[in-house]
Amino acid sequence: MCGDQEGVSVAHKASEEIGARPVRGRQGRILRRAGLAVSMGITAMLVSGCSIDNVWLRFGWPSGITPQATRMRELWTWSVLAALLMGVLVWGLTFWTVIFHRKKKDSPEFPRQTGYNVPLELTYTAVPFVIIAVLFYFTVVVQNYIQERVPDPNVTVDVTAFQWNWKFGYRNIDLKNGVKFDGIDTTREASDQQQLEEYKERTKDGHPQPGPMHGKPANDILSYLHYDKIETVGSSTEVPVLVLPTGKTIEFQLAAVDVVHAFWVPEFLFKRDVMPNPKENHSDNVFQITKIEKEGAFVGRCAEMCGTFHSMMNFEVRAVSPEKFAKYIDARKAGKTNAEALESIGESPIATSTQPFNTKRDTKTAAVAESK
């Protein structure tokens, strides 16, 4: 009986100690030092002025060549750093608990418990909501910045996607230095609109006769497309090169001839679906970039599965100085091809960031036969 009473006494003593025993001095020192080290590391990074545009802090993203791309990359970097910081905190607390709050074999005491600690549990619940709210706020701020448009961009580009290539046209140019160009092909666009107007007036027995394609005639389903005096059309043997000036506001107007495509330049860190009938499909087919910050050749791709040769649907953005761009436009107005105009300003006449793919279906079969 005496032994049983002693066991009960020890159990009562252990129960009283649950949740009441203070953290040991050594454990507290370790936790404080870890928190201090993390705080000092974050503070040092923030006050040192070090750039976050480097291969380690981009976490796989390109650097970007527009102000919009920079904002998106910075949002990505800080979001990942915040996630890593929370991960380190959670992992640290987990391992700290496992190491320092275990039941000791030679001790009757239980580790300190925090169950039913209402303030702590409320904190656990509130912190994730705060994190989500902060991330949501910065995401909306960046998104609104990317969606901003000015009423008078320096260059307006028509982008027309088709299986499986691109057509680019210059709709309007005003570099604010005397270089202006109205590139709308009014003849072709007026012809389409005239047919539409005539079809609207058609009646039978006094009743309107709408067309089968959104009220349009069956042979005029592409009247939403734009046509320009200067156009560059890609083919299976030539990658289309879209020439753009640096330092100027550029607007892109997107439309597809057939199926859904996507306009994506990785260095823009941005892509947008290219829809047929943008208005009827309720799609926002216009976006702008404030400026291209450096010259060079940058590959562009279709980022929406659009059929057999989707992976081959590449193009190139060739960023040149405003002076070279003005000379390029003059060469195109004089009747030179895209390649000839590029060569006239000292640029490569063909794409340098990508190349045409071989579209012959028997290529792989012939190569396999030769290897055998």
CORCORPE-V517778 format. One record per pair of residues at least 4 apart in sequence whose C-alpha atoms are under 8 Angstrom apart, sorted by the first residue. I is the first residue (numbers start at 1). GAP is how many residues later the second one is. D is the distance in Angstrom with one decimal. If there is no record, write none. Layout:
i,gap,d
I,GAP,D
I,GAP,D
This chain:
i,gap,d
1,4,6.3
2,4,6.4
3,4,6.3
4,4,6.3
5,4,6.1
6,4,6.2
7,4,6.2
8,4,6.2
9,4,6.2
10,4,6.2
10,98,7.3
11,4,6.1
11,97,7.5
12,4,6.2
13,4,6.4
14,4,6.6
14,94,6.4
14,95,4.9
14,96,6.6
15,94,7.9
15,95,7.8
16,4,7.3
17,4,5.6
17,92,7.1
17,93,7.6
17,95,7.7
18,91,7.8
18,92,6.3
18,93,7.0
18,94,5.4
18,95,6.0
19,93,4.7
19,94,4.7
19,95,6.3
20,92,6.9
21,91,6.2
22,90,7.9
23,4,6.7
23,5,6.3
24,4,6.2
25,4,6.2
26,4,6.4
27,4,6.3
27,73,7.0
28,4,6.1
29,4,6.1
30,4,6.2
31,4,6.2
32,4,6.1
33,4,6.1
34,4,6.3
35,4,6.1
36,4,6.0
37,4,6.1
38,4,6.3
39,4,6.1
40,4,5.9
41,4,6.3
42,4,6.3
43,4,6.1
44,4,5.7
45,4,7.1
45,5,6.7
46,4,7.6
52,5,5.7
52,6,7.2
52,22,7.6
52,25,7.6
53,4,6.5
53,5,6.3
53,10,6.5
54,4,6.0
54,9,7.8
55,4,6.9
55,5,7.3
57,20,6.1
58,4,7.1
58,5,7.2
58,15,7.0
58,18,7.7
58,19,5.9
59,18,7.1
61,12,7.1
62,204,7.2
62,205,6.1
62,207,7.5
63,6,7.8
63,7,7.2
63,10,7.2
63,204,7.0
64,5,5.0
64,6,5.9
64,9,7.5
64,202,7.8
64,203,4.6
64,204,5.7
64,205,6.4
65,4,6.5
65,5,7.4
65,202,5.8
65,203,6.2
65,227,5.7
65,228,5.3
65,229,6.5
66,4,6.4
66,201,7.9
66,202,6.3
66,223,6.8
66,224,7.0
66,225,5.8
66,226,5.0
66,227,5.8
67,4,6.4
67,222,7.7
67,223,6.6
67,224,7.1
67,225,8.0
67,226,7.9
68,4,6.4
68,77,7.4
68,78,5.7
68,200,7.5
68,221,6.8
68,222,7.4
69,4,6.1
69,198,7.3
69,199,5.3
69,200,5.2
69,201,7.2
70,4,6.1
71,4,6.2
71,71,6.5
72,4,6.2
72,70,6.8
72,197,7.2
73,4,6.1
73,196,7.6
74,4,6.1
75,4,6.0
75,63,7.4
75,64,7.3
75,67,7.7
76,4,6.2
77,4,6.2
78,4,6.0
79,4,6.2
79,56,7.3
80,4,6.1
81,4,6.0
82,4,6.2
83,4,6.1
84,4,6.1
85,4,6.2
86,4,6.1
87,4,5.9
88,4,5.7
89,4,6.1
90,4,6.1
91,4,6.1
92,4,5.9
93,4,6.0
94,4,6.2
95,4,6.0
96,4,5.9
96,5,7.6
97,4,5.0
97,5,7.4
98,4,6.1
101,10,5.3
101,11,7.2
102,9,6.2
103,4,7.5
103,6,7.3
103,7,5.8
103,8,6.0
104,4,7.7
104,5,7.7
116,5,7.7
117,4,6.2
118,4,6.0
119,4,6.2
120,4,6.3
121,4,6.3
122,4,6.1
123,4,5.9
124,4,7.3
125,4,7.2
126,4,6.3
127,4,6.3
128,4,6.2
129,4,6.1
130,4,6.2
131,4,6.3
132,4,6.0
133,4,6.1
134,4,6.4
135,4,6.0
136,4,6.2
137,4,6.3
138,4,6.2
139,4,6.0
140,4,6.0
141,4,6.3
142,4,6.2
143,4,6.2
144,4,6.3
146,142,7.9
146,143,7.8
147,140,6.7
147,141,7.5
148,140,7.5
149,138,7.2
149,139,6.1
153,21,7.7
153,95,7.9
153,96,5.2
153,97,5.7
153,98,6.2
154,18,7.8
154,19,5.6
154,20,4.8
154,21,5.2
154,22,7.4
154,94,6.0
154,95,5.2
154,96,6.0
154,97,8.0
155,15,7.4
155,16,7.7
155,17,5.8
155,18,4.6
155,19,6.4
155,20,7.4
155,93,7.5
155,94,6.6
155,95,4.8
155,96,6.2
156,14,6.1
156,15,5.4
156,16,5.1
156,17,6.5
156,94,5.9
156,95,4.7
156,96,6.0
156,97,7.5
157,11,6.8
157,12,5.7
157,13,4.9
157,14,5.7
157,15,7.4
157,93,7.4
157,94,6.1
157,95,5.0
157,96,6.2
158,9,7.9
158,10,5.6
158,11,4.9
158,12,6.2
158,13,6.4
158,68,6.9
158,94,6.1
158,95,5.0
158,96,6.3
159,7,7.1
159,8,6.0
159,9,5.0
159,10,6.8
159,93,6.7
159,94,5.9
159,95,4.8
159,96,6.4
160,6,5.8
160,7,5.0
160,8,6.4
160,65,7.7
160,94,6.1
160,95,5.1
160,96,5.4
160,97,7.0
161,4,6.1
161,5,4.7
161,6,6.4
161,93,7.9
161,94,6.4
161,95,4.6
161,96,6.2
161,100,6.7
161,113,7.1
162,4,6.1
162,94,5.9
162,95,5.3
162,96,6.1
162,97,7.5
162,99,7.9
163,95,7.1
163,96,7.8
163,143,7.3
163,144,7.5
163,146,7.8
163,147,7.8
164,142,8.0
164,145,6.2
164,146,6.4
164,148,7.4
164,149,5.4
165,68,7.9
165,69,5.7
165,70,6.5
165,71,7.8
165,148,5.2
165,149,7.1
165,150,7.9
166,67,6.1
166,68,5.5
166,74,6.8
166,147,7.7
166,149,7.3
167,64,6.8
167,65,5.6
167,66,4.4
167,67,6.3
167,73,7.5
168,63,5.4
168,64,5.1
168,65,6.5
168,74,6.7
169,14,8.0
169,58,7.3
169,59,5.5
169,60,7.5
169,61,5.6
169,62,4.2
169,63,6.4
170,13,5.7
170,14,7.7
170,58,6.3
170,59,7.5
170,60,6.0
170,61,6.8
171,11,6.5
171,12,4.6
171,13,5.2
171,57,5.9
172,8,7.8
172,9,5.9
172,10,4.9
172,11,5.5
172,12,7.2
173,6,7.4
173,7,5.2
173,8,4.9
173,9,6.5
173,10,7.7
174,4,7.5
174,5,5.8
174,6,4.4
174,7,6.6
175,4,5.5
175,5,6.6
175,73,7.3
175,147,7.8
176,4,7.8
179,147,6.8
183,45,5.3
183,46,5.2
183,47,6.6
184,42,7.9
184,43,6.4
184,44,4.6
184,45,6.1
185,4,6.4
185,42,5.4
185,43,4.5
185,44,5.2
186,4,5.6
186,41,7.8
187,4,6.2
188,4,6.6
188,39,6.7
189,4,6.4
189,34,7.8
189,37,6.9
189,38,6.4
190,4,6.0
191,4,6.4
192,4,6.4
192,28,7.5
192,31,5.7
193,4,6.2
193,30,7.2
194,4,6.2
195,4,6.2
196,4,6.3
196,20,6.7
196,21,7.6
196,24,7.9
197,4,6.8
198,4,6.8
199,11,7.6
199,12,7.6
199,17,7.3
199,18,7.0
200,8,7.6
200,9,7.6
200,10,6.8
201,7,7.2
202,6,6.1
202,7,5.8
202,8,7.9
203,4,5.0
203,5,4.3
203,6,5.2
204,4,6.5
204,5,6.6
210,5,4.6
210,6,6.7
210,7,7.8
211,4,4.1
211,5,4.3
211,6,4.5
211,7,6.7
212,4,6.2
212,5,6.2
212,6,6.1
213,4,6.4
213,5,6.0
213,8,6.4
214,66,7.9
216,4,6.5
216,5,6.5
217,4,6.8
222,35,6.9
222,55,7.9
224,53,6.4
225,30,6.7
225,32,7.8
230,102,6.7
230,103,7.2
232,8,6.4
232,9,7.4
232,10,7.5
232,106,6.6
233,7,6.0
234,4,5.7
234,5,5.4
234,6,4.4
234,81,7.9
235,4,6.5
235,5,7.5
236,120,6.3
236,121,7.1
236,122,7.8
236,123,7.1
237,119,5.7
237,120,7.7
238,112,7.6
238,117,7.7
238,118,6.1
239,75,6.7
239,76,5.5
239,77,7.2
239,111,7.3
239,112,6.2
239,115,7.7
239,116,6.4
239,117,5.9
240,75,5.2
240,76,6.4
240,111,7.4
241,74,6.1
241,75,4.8
241,76,5.9
241,77,6.5
241,97,7.7
241,109,7.3
241,110,6.2
242,73,7.6
242,74,6.0
242,75,4.8
242,76,5.9
243,74,6.0
243,75,4.7
243,76,6.0
243,77,7.2
243,82,7.3
244,73,7.1
244,74,6.1
244,75,5.0
244,76,6.3
244,81,6.8
245,47,7.4
245,74,5.6
245,75,5.1
245,76,5.4
245,77,4.9
245,79,7.9
245,80,5.7
246,45,6.2
246,46,4.7
246,47,6.0
246,48,6.4
246,49,6.6
246,73,6.0
246,74,5.9
246,75,5.5
246,76,6.3
247,43,7.8
247,44,4.7
247,45,5.5
247,46,6.1
247,75,7.7
248,42,6.6
248,43,4.8
248,44,6.9
249,39,7.1
249,40,5.9
249,41,4.5
249,42,5.0
250,38,5.6
250,39,5.5
250,40,6.6
250,41,6.8
251,35,7.0
251,36,5.8
251,37,4.3
251,38,6.6
252,34,5.6
252,35,5.5
252,36,6.1
253,32,5.8
253,33,4.7
253,34,7.0
254,20,5.7
254,21,7.5
254,31,5.1
254,32,6.3
255,19,5.4
255,20,5.5
255,21,5.7
255,22,7.2
255,23,6.6
255,30,7.0
256,4,6.6
256,5,6.8
256,18,5.6
256,19,5.1
256,20,4.4
256,21,7.5
257,19,5.8
258,18,6.2
259,16,7.0
259,17,6.4
259,47,6.5
260,13,6.8
260,14,5.8
260,15,5.0
260,16,6.6
260,44,7.0
260,46,6.5
261,12,5.8
261,13,4.9
261,14,6.6
261,41,6.1
261,42,6.9
261,43,5.1
261,44,7.1
261,45,6.0
262,9,6.7
262,10,5.5
262,11,4.0
262,12,4.9
262,39,7.8
262,40,4.9
262,41,5.0
262,42,5.2
263,8,5.5
263,9,5.5
263,10,6.3
263,11,6.5
263,37,7.4
263,38,6.5
263,39,5.5
263,40,6.7
264,4,7.7
264,6,6.4
264,7,4.4
264,8,6.8
264,36,5.6
264,37,5.3
264,38,6.1
264,39,6.2
265,4,6.9
265,5,6.9
265,6,6.9
265,33,7.2
265,34,6.3
265,35,4.3
265,36,6.4
265,52,8.0
266,4,6.9
266,33,7.4
266,34,6.8
267,31,7.1
271,32,7.7
272,13,7.8
273,12,7.8
273,31,7.4
274,11,6.9
275,6,7.4
275,8,7.2
275,10,7.6
276,5,7.6
277,4,6.1
278,4,6.0
278,5,5.2
278,6,7.2
278,7,6.4
279,4,6.4
292,27,7.3
294,25,7.1
295,23,7.5
295,24,4.7
295,25,5.2
295,26,7.0
296,22,5.9
296,23,5.3
296,24,6.9
297,19,6.6
297,20,5.8
297,21,4.6
297,22,6.4
297,54,7.8
297,55,6.8
297,56,6.1
298,18,5.6
298,19,5.1
298,20,6.5
298,55,6.1
299,15,7.1
299,16,6.1
299,17,4.5
299,18,6.3
299,54,5.4
299,55,6.4
300,14,5.6
300,15,4.9
300,16,5.3
300,17,6.8
301,12,6.1
301,13,4.5
301,14,6.2
302,8,6.9
302,9,7.5
302,11,5.8
302,12,6.5
304,6,7.8
305,5,6.0
306,4,5.4
309,4,6.7
312,44,7.3
312,45,6.1
314,40,7.3
315,36,7.9
315,39,7.6
316,35,6.2
316,37,6.8
316,38,7.4
320,4,6.1
320,5,6.2
321,4,6.2
322,4,6.1
323,4,6.5
324,4,6.1
324,21,6.1
325,4,6.2
326,4,6.3
327,4,6.2
327,18,6.9
328,4,6.3
328,13,5.5
328,14,6.5
328,16,7.5
328,17,6.5
329,4,6.1
329,12,7.9
330,4,6.2
331,4,6.7
331,5,5.7
331,10,5.3
331,13,7.7
332,4,4.9
332,5,6.4
332,6,7.0
332,9,6.1
336,4,5.7
336,5,5.8
337,4,6.0
338,4,6.2
338,11,7.4
339,4,6.2
339,9,7.8
339,10,4.2
339,11,6.4
340,4,6.1
340,9,6.5
341,4,6.8
341,8,7.8
342,4,6.6
342,5,5.1
342,6,6.4
342,7,5.2
343,4,5.1
343,5,6.0
343,6,5.2
348,4,7.4
351,4,6.6
358,5,7.8
362,4,6.1
363,4,6.3
364,4,6.2
365,4,6.2
366,4,6.2
367,4,6.3
368,4,6.5
